[in-house]
Amino acid sequence: MKLILLTLATAIVLLSLSVEQSEGQIWKHLITGGRKIGGSGKPHLHFILLPSRKAAENAARNAGKGNTPVHHTAHKPGQHPHFHPADRSGNIIKDGSHYGYTG
């Protein structure tokens, strides 16, 4: 009887740990938009600097599966203007990608 209770208790603990871990993974996916997490604990961003505005726009368009990309000017001094890939509705695809160009 004790062996059955011990086995049952162990199974419950393992199941609850498994559920807790998968809920954590789901939560992390929702918070980060599906992006990989860097060493700082923040989502990875990738900045691809291209030689021209047209090249950056085309790269963002390709990443957005042919949809018109969203253009942003440089946010701060020392940064570059860039394009984000967009979905069919024109919303930025939240994958952390920036296709910059030297302006």
C-alpha positions as CSV (number, residue, x, y, z in Angstrom):
1,M,0.0,0.0,0.0
2,K,2.8,2.4,0.9
3,L,4.5,1.7,-2.4
4,I,1.4,2.5,-4.3
5,L,1.0,5.8,-2.5
6,L,4.6,6.7,-3.0
7,T,4.4,5.9,-6.7
8,L,1.2,7.9,-7.0
9,A,2.7,10.9,-5.1
10,T,5.8,10.8,-7.3
11,A,3.7,10.7,-10.5
12,I,1.7,13.7,-9.3
13,V,4.8,15.7,-8.5
14,L,6.4,14.9,-11.9
15,L,3.2,15.8,-13.7
16,S,2.8,19.1,-11.9
17,L,6.5,20.0,-12.7
18,S,5.9,19.1,-16.4
19,V,2.7,21.2,-16.6
20,E,4.5,24.1,-14.8
21,Q,7.4,24.0,-17.2
22,S,5.2,23.9,-20.4
23,E,3.1,26.8,-19.0
24,G,6.4,28.7,-18.5
25,Q,7.4,28.0,-22.1
26,I,4.0,29.1,-23.4
27,W,4.2,32.3,-21.3
28,K,7.8,33.0,-22.5
29,H,6.6,32.6,-26.1
30,L,3.8,35.1,-25.5
31,I,6.1,37.6,-23.8
32,T,8.9,37.4,-26.4
33,G,6.7,37.0,-29.5
34,G,8.4,33.7,-30.2
35,R,11.9,35.2,-30.3
36,K,15.0,33.5,-28.9
37,I,16.1,34.8,-25.5
38,G,19.6,36.3,-25.2
39,G,22.0,36.2,-22.3
40,S,20.4,39.3,-20.8
41,G,17.1,37.6,-20.6
42,K,15.7,39.9,-23.3
43,P,14.5,38.8,-26.8
44,H,17.1,38.7,-29.6
45,L,16.9,41.5,-32.1
46,H,18.7,41.4,-35.4
47,F,19.8,44.5,-37.2
48,I,20.9,43.9,-40.8
49,L,22.6,46.9,-42.3
50,L,22.4,47.0,-46.1
51,P,24.1,49.4,-48.5
52,S,21.0,51.2,-49.8
53,R,17.4,52.1,-48.9
54,K,16.1,50.0,-51.8
55,A,18.1,46.9,-50.7
56,A,16.8,47.3,-47.1
57,E,13.2,47.7,-48.3
58,N,13.5,44.7,-50.6
59,A,15.0,42.5,-47.8
60,A,12.2,43.5,-45.4
61,R,9.6,42.9,-48.2
62,N,11.0,39.4,-48.7
63,A,11.0,38.7,-45.0
64,G,7.3,39.8,-44.9
65,K,6.4,37.4,-47.7
66,G,5.9,40.2,-50.3
67,N,3.9,42.6,-48.0
68,T,4.8,46.3,-48.0
69,P,7.4,46.9,-45.1
70,V,7.1,49.5,-42.4
71,H,9.7,52.3,-42.5
72,H,11.1,53.9,-39.4
73,T,13.6,56.8,-39.2
74,A,16.5,56.5,-36.8
75,H,15.2,56.6,-33.2
76,K,18.4,58.0,-31.7
77,P,21.6,59.6,-32.9
78,G,24.0,57.0,-34.2
79,Q,21.2,54.7,-35.3
80,H,20.1,54.0,-38.8
81,P,16.8,54.4,-40.5
82,H,15.3,50.9,-41.1
83,F,12.4,48.8,-42.4
84,H,10.4,46.1,-40.5
85,P,8.7,43.3,-42.4
86,A,4.9,43.6,-42.2
87,D,1.9,41.3,-42.4
88,R,-0.9,41.5,-44.8
89,S,-2.6,44.2,-42.7
90,G,0.5,46.4,-42.6
91,N,1.4,45.5,-39.0
92,I,5.0,45.0,-38.0
93,I,5.9,41.3,-37.7
94,K,7.2,41.1,-34.1
95,D,10.3,38.9,-34.8
96,G,12.8,41.6,-33.9
97,S,14.2,42.1,-37.4
98,H,15.3,45.5,-38.6
99,Y,16.7,46.0,-42.1
100,G,18.7,49.2,-41.9
101,Y,20.5,51.3,-44.4
102,T,23.0,54.1,-44.3
103,G,21.0,57.2,-44.6
